[in-house]
Amino acid sequence: SFWMEAATLAAVAVLITVVVYGSVALIVKMDDVGLAMAERGSLGFTRAIGRGLVRGMPGFLKLLTIVGTAAMLWVGGSIIVHGLEQMGFDSLAHWVKGVAGSVAYAGPEQMAGAVKWTVTAAIDGIFGLILGLMLIPVGEKLITPIWRSFTRKVPT
């Protein structure tokens, strides 16, 4: 029923929110946890894990930055391609599907699904990057001045 679907979606939304924000909180505090383990650990193994956490977090955060940026470009590009298709501008989506299908079925059949998904995600990410780069001047020259005109503090 409608209410069962609504309750299920609400429960899933709350659960995903808790998991995502909980993960972010753990990542943000992980170096503090590692420092506490390194300083106060009663076992040498515990102190070694703490030191490893403290040393490893900068590299992990750099990796997370790269992966997160790539994911945002992919998701953004995918949303735009899909949105254009839904509005009747479907030539880009058909082109992406055609290229992905051609590449996928040029190799082993067992890998076709994974290859097709990977190629689609890569093209969507490249499209997101190109679109983002094209929109930087719009943001800098048009949106930022308008925003500043509304948020600029007036001297009293």
N, C-alpha and C positions, 0 to 999 in steps of 0.2 A: 504494500500500500504506500501511498504518498508519505504518510507520517513515519512509517518504518524506514523508508529511504532517507527522509530528512534527518531522522535521529541517527541513522548509521553514518551519514555524511558528516553530521556535527561531531559525533564521537571520533571519527577518523581525523577530522580537522583538528580537534583538541589534542589527540594523541600525537599527530605529526608535529604540531606546534611545540608540545612538551619535549619531544625527542630532538627537534632541531635546536630549540633554545637551550635545552640541557646540554647538547653536544657543544654548542658555542660556548656556554659557560665553562664546561670542562676544558676546552681548548684554551680559553683565556686564562684560566687559573692553573693550567698544568705546570708552568714553570714555578709557580709558588708551591705547588704540591711537591715538585721535584726538589726544590730548595729545602723545604721542611724535611723531606725524607733524607736528603744528604746530610743535613745538620743534626737531626734528632734520631735517625734510624738506629735501632739497637743491634741490628745485624749488619755485617759488612755488605751482604748482598743487597739489603734495603738501601744502604747509603750509595752503593754503586748504581742501582736503578735510579735513584734520585739525581745523581750527577749526570747520568745518561739522559734523563728527561730535560734537565737544564741545558745541557749541550745540544740536544737534538731539536729543541723547540724552534730556534731560528730557521733551521733548514726546513722543518715541517711547515712553518708558517709561510715560507717562500714558496714551497711546493703548493700549498693550499691556495695561495694568491694566484699562481699560474693556472691551476686546475679550475679554480672558481671563475677566473676571467674567461677562460675558454668555454666553460659551461654557460656563462651568461651570454656570450656571443652566440653560442649554438642555440640556446633557448630563445633569445631575442630574434635571431634570424628565422628560426622555425615558426615563431608566432606570426611574424610579418608575412612569411611565405604562405602560411596556412590562412591567415586573415585575408590576404589578397585573393586567394583561391575562393574563399567563401563569398567574397564580394563580386565574384565574376571575372576577376583578372587572374585567370588560371594558367596562363602560358608559362610563367616562371615555375609554378609547382609541377606542371607537366614536364618541363625541361629537366628539373631536378630528378623527378621520378624516372625519366627516360635515361639520363646519364647513370643514375644509381643502378637501374636494372641492367643496362648494358655492361657495366663494370662487374656487377655481381654474377651475371651468368656467363662471363668470359672465363671464369675460374671453375674450381671444383663445385659440384652441385651441393655438397654438404655444407659448404661455407657461404652459399648464396645469400641466405637471410642476414647473416652477420655482416657480410661485405656490403649489402644493400643498405643496411641501417647505418654503417660506418660512413659510407660515401654520402648518404643523405645528410647525416649530422655534420660532416666536414663542409659540404657545400652550404648548408644553412649557417654554419659558423663563419665561413668566409663572407657570405652575404651580410650577416650581422656586423662583421668588422667593417666592410665597405660602407654599409649604410651608416654605421656609427661615425666613421671618419668623415663622411659627407655632412653629417649633422653637427659636427663640432663648430664650424663657422656660424651656423644658425644659432646655436646656443650662445656663442661668444658675442656675436654682433647684434642679435635681435632679442633673445630671451633674457640674457643677463642684464642689459641696460634697462629693459622694462621692469624686471624684478627689482633692480636696485632703486628705480624711481619710486616704487611702492614701499620699500623697506628702509630707505635712507632716513636716518634720524635728523629731525629738524632741530636746530639749536633753539634753546628757550631762553 
